[in-house]
Amino acid sequence: QVQFVESGGGLVQPGGSLRLSCAASRSIFSMYNMGWYRQAPGKQRELVAGITSVGITNYADSVKGRFAISRDNAKNTVYLQMNSLKPEDTAVYYCNRGSATMAPLMSWGQGTQVTVSS
């Protein structure tokens, strides 16, 4: 079973930036589609960004132009660069392996809290 460990969250002011990291425990990570998901208080978990095994990316409309997902297969790590952060981006952010439609496939990690507030 692959495990994912998310890091990089924190408190940031509106308009600020953060870079999240997700480390996978297995070297076959490079074969996976990977996604960043988030869950805000009282809301369902949602897909924020996805990247296929060959580097094709997709984004939720709410983050297009502000967030960028990338991966480093040599480090078994996927990143989420978040710019121009808004209070509505406040959530716990998780990564997971995704299906062809980016439905999450594995157990969730602990996530990393992102709080956007002045």
C-alpha positions, 0 to 999 in steps of 0.5 A: 500500500502506497502512503502519501505524506503532505507538507508545506501548508500554513497561514498566509495572507490573501494574495500570498503564495504557498508550495505544497509537497506530497511524498509517496512511499513507493518508486512506482509513483511515476506510473500514477496519475496524481491529484491534489484535493482539498476539503474545507470545513462543512464541505465535501472533498474536491479535486483541485488539480491533477497530473497524469503519469505523462505530465498532462495537467488539469485544474478546477475552474476555481484555481485555474491561472493561480495554482500549478501542479508538477511532479518529480518522479525521481523524488516520488513527489508531487507539488502544488504551487499556489499563488494569489491565494484567497480566503476561499482556498482555506482547507485541508489539502490532500494528495492521492493517486487518481483514476483516469477520471481523477477519482481518488484510489487510495487511503488518505494521508493526514493532509496539510492545513492551508489557511488564508486570512489577514 
